[in-house]
Amino acid sequence: MTKLLLSIHVLAAILAVGPISVAASIFPRAARELLTAGEAARKGRGAGAAALLHRICKGYALFGVAVPVFGMATGAQLGVLTDAWLVASLILTTLAAILLGAVVLPRQARLLGAAGIGLDEGEAAPEISDPRAAAARLAMVTGVFNLLWAVVVVLMIVRPGFTTGV
């Protein structure tokens, strides 16, 4: 049962976190180009690409909940829920989830809204005085999100102090 849970955990991490990391990393450039381009570009492929990247991040974020769920189930099977490497991984995963949900996704939506994408009827587009700076800040936050996941992966592989084999 442990190997099944671990397999589902790893597959969920690859299939959920991977696409979020890639799409979130590409989004700031797509948004910057969209916001600094003319009105014609805002109705073309650039608008569709940026909106698609945002949808990927939102959709896979919901699927990404499976990663810590199956990770904790695996940890319970192994009896390591209180080991420092797993606790640290859970804390970093929680921070990454908060960063994604509270900063990355809302900033993506704001940048799209400034381009007139994803607004409700009659809703005013948010004013972004410096689109390049806003996109750069989003890229930085996305980099921190990705770094958190990279550290979690290292902790999952190295597992400091873990002595049983799986």
Backbone as CSV, one residue per row, in Angstrom:
resi,resn,N_x,N_y,N_z,CA_x,CA_y,CA_z,C_x,C_y,C_z
1,MET,0.822,-1.198,0.000,0.000,0.000,0.000,0.863,1.257,0.000
2,THR,1.989,1.215,0.711,2.876,2.375,0.783,3.406,2.735,-0.595
3,LYS,3.791,1.721,-1.360,4.337,1.994,-2.700,3.272,2.577,-3.620
4,LEU,2.029,2.144,-3.471,0.941,2.707,-4.270,0.729,4.178,-3.903
5,LEU,0.658,4.465,-2.606,0.472,5.853,-2.168,1.625,6.740,-2.618
6,LEU,2.841,6.223,-2.485,4.013,6.991,-2.910,3.983,7.239,-4.416
7,SER,3.586,6.234,-5.179,3.490,6.390,-6.637,2.462,7.449,-7.010
8,ILE,1.301,7.423,-6.362,0.266,8.425,-6.641,0.761,9.816,-6.236
9,HIS,1.447,9.896,-5.099,1.999,11.169,-4.624,2.985,11.744,-5.648
10,VAL,3.907,10.922,-6.121,4.917,11.395,-7.072,4.266,11.769,-8.401
11,LEU,3.334,10.937,-8.887,2.643,11.265,-10.141,1.859,12.566,-10.013
12,ALA,1.172,12.749,-8.895,0.418,13.990,-8.692,1.364,15.193,-8.676
13,ALA,2.524,15.027,-8.040,3.490,16.134,-8.000,3.978,16.476,-9.398
14,ILE,4.289,15.461,-10.175,4.788,15.699,-11.532,3.698,16.313,-12.410
15,LEU,2.498,15.737,-12.352,1.424,16.162,-13.254,0.724,17.447,-12.820
16,ALA,0.831,17.815,-11.558,0.170,19.041,-11.097,1.160,20.190,-10.926
17,VAL,2.197,19.965,-10.158,3.124,21.054,-9.851,3.949,21.427,-11.076
18,GLY,4.328,20.448,-11.878,5.120,20.735,-13.076,4.447,21.734,-14.011
19,PRO,3.206,21.455,-14.426,2.534,22.418,-15.310,2.322,23.797,-14.674
20,ILE,2.048,23.826,-13.370,1.889,25.127,-12.712,3.199,25.897,-12.779
21,SER,4.295,25.223,-12.460,5.603,25.884,-12.460,5.953,26.441,-13.831
22,VAL,5.705,25.645,-14.856,6.032,26.091,-16.211,5.110,27.227,-16.645
23,ALA,3.803,27.040,-16.504,2.846,28.063,-16.947,3.026,29.361,-16.169
24,ALA,3.234,29.253,-14.854,3.410,30.458,-14.044,4.704,31.181,-14.409
25,SER,5.719,30.430,-14.807,6.990,31.048,-15.202,6.898,31.755,-16.542
26,ILE,6.093,31.230,-17.439,5.938,31.829,-18.768,4.983,33.025,-18.736
27,PHE,4.025,32.995,-17.810,2.977,34.011,-17.786,3.490,35.449,-17.712
28,PRO,4.447,35.787,-16.833,4.841,37.206,-16.739,5.308,37.792,-18.072
29,ARG,6.058,37.025,-18.842,6.508,37.536,-20.140,5.322,37.724,-21.087
30,ALA,4.425,36.741,-21.108,3.250,36.847,-21.980,2.406,38.062,-21.584
31,ALA,2.241,38.280,-20.290,1.445,39.420,-19.824,2.135,40.737,-20.145
32,ARG,3.448,40.792,-19.943,4.193,42.020,-20.251,4.048,42.370,-21.727
33,GLU,4.234,41.379,-22.588,4.104,41.627,-24.030,2.692,42.044,-24.387
34,LEU,1.718,41.442,-23.721,0.322,41.769,-23.987,0.008,43.208,-23.574
35,LEU,0.497,43.613,-22.408,0.179,44.946,-21.896,0.967,46.057,-22.575
36,THR,2.131,45.737,-23.113,2.924,46.780,-23.769,2.663,46.830,-25.265
37,ALA,1.900,45.867,-25.782,1.565,45.850,-27.207,0.364,46.767,-27.456
38,GLY,0.090,46.976,-28.699,-1.054,47.808,-29.067,-2.365,47.074,-28.866
39,GLU,-3.441,47.787,-29.100,-4.794,47.249,-28.916,-5.054,46.032,-29.800
40,ALA,-4.506,46.013,-30.994,-4.724,44.881,-31.905,-4.144,43.592,-31.328
41,ALA,-2.988,43.709,-30.679,-2.353,42.521,-30.096,-3.161,41.976,-28.928
42,ARG,-3.897,42.843,-28.264,-4.690,42.400,-27.115,-5.868,41.533,-27.520
43,LYS,-6.163,41.538,-28.788,-7.278,40.719,-29.263,-6.778,39.506,-30.037
44,GLY,-5.479,39.340,-30.121,-4.914,38.260,-30.913,-4.473,37.077,-30.073
45,ARG,-3.479,36.377,-30.608,-2.989,35.159,-29.973,-2.345,35.424,-28.615
46,GLY,-1.727,36.583,-28.439,-1.087,36.897,-27.166,-2.075,36.898,-26.015
47,ALA,-3.263,37.429,-26.271,-4.298,37.448,-25.239,-4.731,36.034,-24.899
48,GLY,-4.896,35.220,-25.928,-5.290,33.836,-25.703,-4.228,33.052,-24.957
49,ALA,-2.977,33.297,-25.284,-1.876,32.588,-24.624,-1.812,32.945,-23.145
50,ALA,-1.879,34.212,-22.829,-1.811,34.633,-21.423,-2.997,34.084,-20.638
51,ALA,-4.174,34.146,-21.222,-5.363,33.615,-20.547,-5.248,32.104,-20.341
52,LEU,-4.713,31.397,-21.328,-4.529,29.951,-21.206,-3.542,29.618,-20.087
53,LEU,-2.440,30.337,-20.015,-1.457,30.099,-18.955,-2.080,30.301,-17.572
54,HIS,-2.907,31.321,-17.441,-3.593,31.576,-16.167,-4.567,30.440,-15.838
55,ARG,-5.318,29.978,-16.837,-6.249,28.868,-16.620,-5.513,27.597,-16.220
56,ILE,-4.355,27.354,-16.818,-3.549,26.184,-16.447,-3.155,26.285,-14.976
57,CYS,-2.682,27.440,-14.564,-2.274,27.620,-13.169,-3.448,27.401,-12.217
58,LYS,-4.599,27.972,-12.534,-5.772,27.831,-11.666,-6.261,26.386,-11.629
59,GLY,-6.372,25.780,-12.784,-6.901,24.416,-12.854,-6.007,23.396,-12.173
60,TYR,-4.727,23.467,-12.459,-3.805,22.510,-11.870,-3.574,22.770,-10.382
61,ALA,-3.830,23.986,-9.932,-3.713,24.272,-8.497,-4.722,23.440,-7.711
62,LEU,-5.911,23.273,-8.253,-6.922,22.441,-7.587,-6.475,20.980,-7.549
63,PHE,-5.943,20.497,-8.667,-5.438,19.128,-8.743,-4.226,18.952,-7.829
64,GLY,-3.464,20.006,-7.632,-2.257,19.957,-6.820,-2.507,19.643,-5.357
65,VAL,-3.740,19.785,-4.894,-4.072,19.442,-3.508,-3.779,17.964,-3.248
66,ALA,-3.831,17.156,-4.288,-3.558,15.725,-4.134,-2.127,15.452,-3.686
67,VAL,-1.202,16.348,-4.016,0.207,16.122,-3.682,0.412,16.012,-2.165
68,PRO,0.043,17.013,-1.363,0.244,16.846,0.081,-0.677,15.792,0.697
69,VAL,-1.864,15.607,0.137,-2.776,14.598,0.679,-2.149,13.210,0.582
70,PHE,-1.681,12.851,-0.610,-1.061,11.537,-0.765,0.317,11.483,-0.107
71,GLY,0.980,12.618,-0.013,2.247,12.660,0.703,2.066,12.375,2.182
72,MET,1.039,12.964,2.785,0.773,12.710,4.195,0.312,11.270,4.411
73,ALA,-0.472,10.742,3.491,-0.901,9.344,3.605,0.301,8.406,3.533
74,THR,1.235,8.717,2.648,2.464,7.920,2.547,3.278,8.046,3.822
75,GLY,3.417,9.266,4.317,4.158,9.492,5.555,3.535,8.762,6.734
76,ALA,2.209,8.713,6.793,1.530,7.989,7.871,1.819,6.493,7.768
77,GLN,1.797,5.966,6.540,2.098,4.542,6.338,3.522,4.218,6.777
78,LEU,4.443,5.135,6.540,5.841,4.916,6.900,6.133,5.267,8.360
79,GLY,5.190,5.924,9.021,5.396,6.330,10.406,6.387,7.477,10.569
80,VAL,6.417,8.380,9.592,7.402,9.463,9.618,6.763,10.860,9.649
81,LEU,5.504,10.931,10.029,4.816,12.225,10.000,5.457,13.273,10.901
82,THR,6.198,12.852,11.899,6.835,13.823,12.797,8.316,14.017,12.494
83,ASP,8.843,13.366,11.458,10.250,13.557,11.096,10.461,14.977,10.563
84,ALA,11.601,15.541,10.913,11.884,16.943,10.576,11.812,17.200,9.076
85,TRP,12.324,16.296,8.242,12.331,16.517,6.797,10.906,16.569,6.242
86,LEU,10.009,15.761,6.806,8.632,15.770,6.325,7.885,17.001,6.832
87,VAL,8.106,17.361,8.079,7.478,18.568,8.629,7.939,19.795,7.841
88,ALA,9.248,19.873,7.574,9.769,21.001,6.781,9.150,21.017,5.390
89,SER,9.021,19.849,4.784,8.405,19.762,3.454,6.957,20.223,3.474
90,LEU,6.218,19.844,4.510,4.820,20.267,4.621,4.703,21.771,4.827
91,ILE,5.600,22.326,5.621,5.595,23.784,5.841,5.897,24.510,4.526
92,LEU,6.917,24.043,3.799,7.272,24.683,2.519,6.155,24.510,1.489
93,THR,5.514,23.351,1.484,4.390,23.119,0.574,3.241,24.072,0.898
94,THR,2.980,24.256,2.179,1.929,25.184,2.600,2.267,26.612,2.176
95,LEU,3.526,27.003,2.373,3.946,28.344,1.937,3.797,28.512,0.428
96,ALA,4.170,27.473,-0.332,4.033,27.537,-1.795,2.567,27.659,-2.191
97,ALA,1.699,26.913,-1.526,0.266,26.981,-1.834,-0.305,28.357,-1.515
98,ILE,0.103,28.909,-0.382,-0.358,30.257,-0.007,0.153,31.280,-1.019
99,LEU,1.402,31.169,-1.396,1.983,32.094,-2.373,1.236,32.013,-3.705
100,LEU,0.930,30.796,-4.137,0.196,30.616,-5.394,-1.205,31.210,-5.296
101,GLY,-1.925,30.841,-4.239,-3.316,31.263,-4.114,-3.510,32.724,-3.743
102,ALA,-2.595,33.267,-2.950,-2.783,34.633,-2.454,-2.020,35.686,-3.240
103,VAL,-1.009,35.276,-4.010,-0.195,36.272,-4.711,-0.144,36.000,-6.215
104,VAL,0.320,34.823,-6.607,0.547,34.552,-8.035,-0.754,34.616,-8.833
105,LEU,-1.745,33.831,-8.448,-3.002,33.814,-9.224,-3.714,35.170,-9.230
106,PRO,-3.829,35.868,-8.085,-4.461,37.192,-8.137,-3.692,38.205,-8.997
107,ARG,-2.360,38.157,-8.949,-1.583,39.090,-9.783,-1.727,38.748,-11.257
108,GLN,-1.792,37.465,-11.571,-2.040,37.081,-12.965,-3.395,37.622,-13.418
109,ALA,-4.408,37.426,-12.591,-5.752,37.903,-12.941,-5.771,39.424,-13.097
110,ARG,-5.034,40.123,-12.253,-4.977,41.591,-12.347,-4.317,42.031,-13.647
111,LEU,-3.219,41.366,-14.011,-2.551,41.714,-15.271,-3.459,41.417,-16.461
112,LEU,-4.162,40.298,-16.422,-5.116,39.994,-17.497,-6.234,41.031,-17.521
113,GLY,-6.725,41.395,-16.351,-7.787,42.394,-16.273,-7.359,43.732,-16.842
114,ALA,-6.103,44.094,-16.619,-5.593,45.350,-17.168,-5.581,45.328,-18.690
115,ALA,-5.522,44.128,-19.263,-5.583,43.989,-20.719,-7.019,43.797,-21.193
116,GLY,-7.966,43.847,-20.263,-9.373,43.694,-20.620,-9.811,42.249,-20.749
117,ILE,-9.042,41.321,-20.201,-9.351,39.890,-20.303,-9.880,39.399,-18.966
118,GLY,-10.972,38.657,-19.019,-11.518,38.045,-17.812,-12.312,38.976,-16.927
119,LEU,-12.718,40.110,-17.447,-13.511,41.052,-16.663,-14.986,40.740,-16.814
120,ASP,-15.736,40.952,-15.750,-17.187,40.830,-15.835,-17.735,42.025,-16.600
121,GLU,-18.936,41.872,-17.118,-19.540,42.950,-17.892,-19.685,44.197,-17.022
122,GLY,-19.190,45.292,-17.519,-19.261,46.557,-16.806,-18.133,46.770,-15.809
123,GLU,-17.319,45.758,-15.585,-16.208,45.886,-14.638,-15.087,46.690,-15.284
124,ALA,-14.544,47.619,-14.529,-13.460,48.451,-15.038,-12.143,47.688,-14.967
125,ALA,-11.324,47.919,-15.972,-10.001,47.287,-15.988,-9.125,47.925,-14.924
126,PRO,-8.397,47.105,-14.154,-7.496,47.702,-13.151,-6.395,48.505,-13.830
127,GLU,-5.987,49.559,-13.176,-4.937,50.420,-13.711,-3.586,49.915,-13.228
128,ILE,-2.696,49.623,-14.156,-1.335,49.219,-13.821,-0.417,50.247,-14.459
129,SER,0.219,51.059,-13.613,1.004,52.178,-14.119,2.262,51.720,-14.864
130,ASP,2.886,50.656,-14.419,4.104,50.168,-15.060,3.987,48.660,-15.290
131,PRO,3.458,48.248,-16.449,3.262,46.820,-16.713,4.550,46.006,-16.654
132,ARG,5.650,46.608,-17.100,6.930,45.883,-17.067,7.337,45.566,-15.626
133,ALA,7.203,46.531,-14.750,7.557,46.322,-13.347,6.612,45.314,-12.687
134,ALA,5.317,45.417,-13.003,4.345,44.470,-12.442,4.657,43.051,-12.896
135,ALA,4.995,42.887,-14.165,5.348,41.561,-14.681,6.647,41.060,-14.056
136,ALA,7.592,41.948,-13.839,8.863,41.563,-13.209,8.642,41.120,-11.767
137,ARG,7.787,41.837,-11.039,7.495,41.442,-9.657,6.799,40.082,-9.628
138,LEU,5.890,39.865,-10.566,5.214,38.566,-10.641,6.214,37.465,-10.977
139,ALA,7.146,37.737,-11.864,8.176,36.752,-12.198,9.015,36.409,-10.970
140,MET,9.325,37.413,-10.153,10.105,37.171,-8.938,9.336,36.285,-7.968
141,VAL,8.065,36.586,-7.744,7.249,35.792,-6.821,7.093,34.364,-7.352
142,THR,6.923,34.245,-8.653,6.825,32.919,-9.263,8.120,32.148,-9.076
143,GLY,9.240,32.825,-9.173,10.527,32.183,-8.926,10.645,31.671,-7.502
144,VAL,10.144,32.431,-6.548,10.142,31.991,-5.149,9.249,30.762,-4.995
145,PHE,8.067,30.784,-5.633,7.167,29.626,-5.629,7.892,28.392,-6.159
146,ASN,8.577,28.526,-7.288,9.296,27.404,-7.869,10.455,26.949,-6.990
147,LEU,11.127,27.894,-6.366,12.232,27.552,-5.465,11.730,26.754,-4.258
148,LEU,10.597,27.141,-3.718,10.020,26.389,-2.606,9.787,24.930,-3.007
149,TRP,9.232,24.731,-4.198,8.995,23.360,-4.661,10.297,22.623,-4.915
150,ALA,11.313,23.307,-5.387,12.605,22.660,-5.614,13.199,22.172,-4.294
151,VAL,13.080,22.983,-3.246,13.584,22.575,-1.936,12.792,21.378,-1.413
152,VAL,11.485,21.374,-1.619,10.665,20.233,-1.211,11.121,18.964,-1.932
153,VAL,11.394,19.061,-3.219,11.863,17.895,-3.971,13.176,17.380,-3.398
154,VAL,14.093,18.276,-3.105,15.370,17.854,-2.520,15.138,17.170,-1.177
155,LEU,14.281,17.735,-0.344,13.984,17.109,0.947,13.350,15.723,0.767
156,MET,12.496,15.582,-0.239,11.861,14.290,-0.494,12.877,13.239,-0.951
157,ILE,13.888,13.662,-1.663,14.899,12.730,-2.160,15.950,12.424,-1.099
158,VAL,16.459,13.445,-0.458,17.540,13.273,0.511,17.013,12.697,1.833
159,ARG,15.859,13.153,2.265,15.212,12.714,3.516,16.214,12.617,4.665
160,PRO,16.747,13.730,5.114,17.760,13.701,6.181,17.244,12.969,7.430
161,GLY,17.998,12.012,7.890,17.646,11.267,9.092,16.711,10.109,8.862
162,PHE,16.242,9.894,7.645,15.317,8.807,7.331,16.109,7.530,7.141
163,THR,15.691,6.464,7.811,16.494,5.240,7.782,15.808,4.046,7.132
164,THR,14.496,4.052,7.004,13.826,2.909,6.363,13.818,3.107,4.869
165,GLY,13.798,2.041,4.134,13.839,2.138,2.668,12.497,1.929,2.025
166,VAL,12.253,2.669,0.997,11.075,2.476,0.138,11.538,2.607,-1.289
